[in-house]
């Protein structure tokens, strides 16, 4: 246990941040599963609109340093690539 007053305050802040970060990570995992389900079911119109909001949430989490910015870049790139390949496959 911390003994100094500042250390006690830091511990309190860390607990609050941990709770917030955990909630955001959990939401992102849920959104990822939903996005993959939409792509799997080939609901492309819904997937396009959902992807916009998902990428926005990812970018916001990266800006707050909850997840790494390169992970966000990799995820969004792969999802866009998958969506574009399904879109082109359905039009031909």
N, C-alpha and C positions, 0 to 999 in steps of 0.2 A: 504494500500500500504506500502511496506517495505521502510524504510528510509535509512538504512545502505547500503553501497555499496555491502557488501558480501551477504546481504539478497536479494538484487536485482539480483545478479548473481545466487543465489540459486533458485530464482523464475524462472529465464530464463532456468536453467538446468532442473528444474522439469517439465516445459512445454514441453521441448524436449523429456524427458524420457516418459512423459505421452502419447505423440503422438506416439512414437515408440512402447510402450507397447500396446496401443490400436490397432495398426496395427497388431501386432503379435497375440493378442487375437482374433481378427477378422479372421485372416488367419486360426488359429487353429479351430475355430468354423466351418468355411467353410470346412476344411479338415475332421472334425468329421462328418458333414452331408454327405459328399461324401462317406466316409468310410461306414457309416450306409446304404446308398443307394446301394453300391456295395454288401454288405452283404445281403440286402433285395432282391436284384435281383439274388443272388447266383452266382455272377461272382467271383469265388474263386481265380482263377489265378491272375486276376487284383487286387483283394483285398489283396492277400499276398504281392505283390510288393508295393502296395500303403501303406499298414500297416507299412512296414519297414521305409519308408520316414516319415510317420506320427509320428511314435514313436521317430524318430530322432529329428523331430521338437519339439515334446513335451519335450524331454530331454534337448534340447538346451534352451527352454523357462524356464525350471525349474532351469537350471544352472545359468541363468541370473536373477532368482527370479521374473519372470513375473507371473508365477503360482507356486503353492506349489508342492513340489516334491512328496508328498503322493498322491496328486490328479493325477499326472502323472502316478504313479505306479498303482493306482486303474483303471484309464482309459485303460492303456495298457494291464493290466491283464484281464479286462473284454472283451476287443476286441479280444485278443488272444484266450480266452476261447470260445467266440462266433464263431470265425473262425475255431477253432479246432473241435467244435461240428458239424458245418456245413460240414466240410471236412470228418469227420468220418461218418456222416449220408449219404453223397453222395456216399461213397465208399461201403457201405453195402447195 
